[in-house]
């Protein structure tokens, strides 16, 4: 063992205990009454409830137009599965511009799906019929491929997968 790796040990008789938490009795005399405490909490709650969420553009998630487009997508059901295409995970993205143009990126369960020719057209028609949408476009993609992991919990429950 070389001299640089030696550990020195110091032995002590006792160690002083750390100080304990204590209450200053002077502050107890000045403590607020239960009524004052309730009023303070009420003021805080009123201030909290009076705050408004930040303004959201209609085409952003949480905005009225965006949510209307998502609701329209939730009205379209896969003909072979009793679940809407949004909860099924076939919708990969929804974008709504300030001008009211909606772009939906979606996939299908397989490229050989029986509704491969009609489903994108139906999505385009439904999204285009949402009040406030000027133009609708559907982009059908195959990458990433759809899988059951893309489904919402509601869809899995409906299909007995939970």
LONU-92315 format. One record per residue (C-alpha): x, y, z. Coordinates in steps of 0.25 Angstrom, whole numbers, plus 5000, padded with zeros to 4 digits. Example, Ala and Ser with C-alpha at 12.3 -4.5 7.8 and 13.67 -1.06 7.14 Angstrom:
BEGIN
504949825031 505549965029 
This chain:
BEGIN
500050005000 500650134996 500650255006 499650344997 498550245000 498550245015 497250285022 497450365035 496450335046 496050435057 495450375069 494550465078 493850445091 492450505088 491750585077 490850705081 489350675077 488850765066 487850875071 486350835071 485250915064 484551005073 483451105073 483651245077 482651275088 482551425084 482051385070 480951295076 480351415083 480251495070 479651375062 478451405053 477151365058 476351255050 475451355044 476651435039 477351305033 476051265026 475951405020 477451395015 477051265009 475851315002 476651434996 477651334991 476551244985 475751364979 477051404972 477351274967 475951254961 475951384955 477151354946 476751324932 477551234923 478451294913 477751324899 477851204890 477751224875 476551154869 477451064861 478351014872 478150894881 477050944891 476551044881 475051044876 475351014862 476450904865 475550834875 474350844865 475250774854 475650664865 474150644868 473850624853 474950524852 474350454865 473050434857 473750344846 473750204850 474550084844 473549994837 474149874843 474449914857 473449994865 474450104869 474550244863 475850264855 476350364864 476350274877 476850164868 478150244866 477950254851 478150414852 479550444853 479450594853 478450714851 478850854847 477950974845 478551104840 478051234844 477351244830 476551124833 477251024825 477350884831 478350774829 478150634834 479250534834 478750394835 478950254833 478150124832 478249994839 478949924827 479249974812 478249864808 477049914817 475749904809 475450054811 476850104807 476250174795 475050234802 475450264816 476450384812 475250444804 474250434815 475250494825 475450614815 473950634813 473650624828 474850724832 474450814821 473050824826 473450874839 472951024841 474151114840 475051014831 475351074818 476050964812 476350814816 477550734812 477850584816 479250534815 479250374816 480550324821 481050184824 482250224833 482250194844 481350074842 480050074850 480049974862 479149944874 480050034883 479450154876 478050134881 477550214893 477150144906 475650164902 475850094889 476549974896 475449974906 474449964895 475149854888 475349774901 476849794901 477049854915 
